[in-house]
Amino acid sequence: MTMKRKKFTKEEKNSMLKEAGTNGATVTLAKHSIYPATFYAWKKKVESMGEVGLDHGITKKRLRKISVLELLTQQSKTYLV
């Protein structure tokens, strides 16, 4: 038996994580037809990186690089002023 692959939005993932907190993971996983590994991967990303961790393709390394680039941009703007 294979499940049909579906891409969930960041909001849908966050909603499912909150629902699992209230109703329990097993019930939520069955309701939305999600594999436990997928659910717990989302949960781990939220715990380590916050909601931004649910964005497609985001990793700790990319998040760090984005933060550094934003900081450099902000610094360069202050030097130009």
Contacts in CASP RR format, 6 or more apart in sequence:
PFRMAT RR
TARGET T0000
AUTHOR 0000-0000-0000
METHOD contacts of the structure
MODEL  1
MTMKRKKFTKEEKNSMLKEAGTNGATVTLAKHSIYPATFYAWKKKVESMG
EVGLDHGITKKRLRKISVLELLTQQSKTYLV
3 33 0 8 1.000
3 35 0 8 1.000
4 33 0 8 1.000
8 16 0 8 1.000
10 51 0 8 1.000
10 54 0 8 1.000
10 55 0 8 1.000
13 42 0 8 1.000
13 54 0 8 1.000
14 46 0 8 1.000
14 51 0 8 1.000
14 54 0 8 1.000
16 28 0 8 1.000
16 32 0 8 1.000
16 34 0 8 1.000
16 39 0 8 1.000
16 42 0 8 1.000
17 39 0 8 1.000
17 42 0 8 1.000
17 43 0 8 1.000
17 46 0 8 1.000
19 28 0 8 1.000
20 27 0 8 1.000
20 28 0 8 1.000
20 29 0 8 1.000
20 39 0 8 1.000
20 43 0 8 1.000
21 28 0 8 1.000
25 36 0 8 1.000
25 39 0 8 1.000
28 34 0 8 1.000
28 39 0 8 1.000
29 35 0 8 1.000
29 36 0 8 1.000
29 39 0 8 1.000
42 54 0 8 1.000
45 53 0 8 1.000
45 54 0 8 1.000
45 58 0 8 1.000
46 53 0 8 1.000
46 54 0 8 1.000
48 60 0 8 1.000
49 58 0 8 1.000
49 60 0 8 1.000
49 63 0 8 1.000
52 58 0 8 1.000
52 63 0 8 1.000
53 63 0 8 1.000
END
